[in-house]
């Protein structure tokens, strides 16, 4: 749908980075006036809901520089060139948690911050995960710990704001609506 | 928690805007190596879950320049200077939908994109909403339509990706877990 479309009059490229780019567009509004829009572009991301055999959700603890703190999140990462989202899901799960999935099923996708960014995140559910013996987690630029939680622990961590990001809370709500029970 | 803290070695301020700022920090990783982090700062936002007397969820259709399309979202907006999140919730609900709430209850907050942005969104539930007679919606920089949906319509709109952002899907999951039923 293009209702109330804002036509681009000019684009000012501010920054091209590793993860994001920033541009500022001058746009024409539906009433003919002009305004500025600050636009972050992002390659898109994938996140994975993975339950262990015991029904625990696999989380990673990771320092998030924008927040200046560590939070617990479902495994996730940006889509690399020439990857399909499903490939990213399998890769990120194994890199961040040392769990390998037989397969992944696509569940849903959503924009994280449609006011200023085009980042979209694809959510997958991992099927039959198994620990890869001898595998390390993280990479040279990424330091993570793996934490597995049951539903009661997950709800407590939301209350404590140790789980505090959109995709992970969404994943827990999804599980409560499906496999997990609220009580 | 500061586990795996990344220490700031230097900060390069790239852009200061209306809604967001961008800086690139050089950080020291836990292994002593350095890396770059692209950091978007945002004042924070508020979104409102409002049900009409008939149990319909109040949505706004709005053109989102980063996506180059219109999507349906729960009413939301950024926190202005000297506002509490609850004040923002009441203001945005009335500005975007012409509904006034008796009061709002805080439900949950979360970071939208913790990998590159510090944007946090506070979710409120509006109590006893009433249409303000003669009110216009939107402002000189904002063009919106109000759409009210029941649970079946909401699920259909998610499938069609007309509802396609984190906070709105989260709100619908929340309602399904509470007031609304899945079937």
Interface residues (C-beta under 8 A of the other chain):
Chain A: X1 X2 X3 X4 X5 X6 X14 X15 X17 X18 X19 X20 X22 X24 X25 X27 X29 X30 X31 X33 X35 X36 X37 X38 X39 X40 X41 X42 X45 X61 X62 X63 X64 X65 X66 X67 X69 X70 X71 X73 X76 X78 X108 X109 X110 X111 X112 X113 X114 X115 X116 X117 X118 X119 X121 X140 X141 X143 X144 X145 X158 X161 X162 X164 X165 X166 X167 X169 X170 X173 X174 X176 X177 X182
Chain B: X1 X2 X3 X4 X5 X6 X14 X15 X17 X18 X19 X20 X22 X24 X25 X27 X29 X30 X31 X33 X35 X36 X37 X38 X39 X40 X41 X42 X45 X61 X62 X63 X64 X65 X66 X67 X69 X70 X71 X73 X76 X78 X108 X109 X110 X111 X112 X113 X114 X115 X116 X117 X118 X119 X121 X140 X141 X143 X144 X145 X158 X161 X162 X164 X165 X166 X167 X169 X170 X173 X174 X176 X177 X182
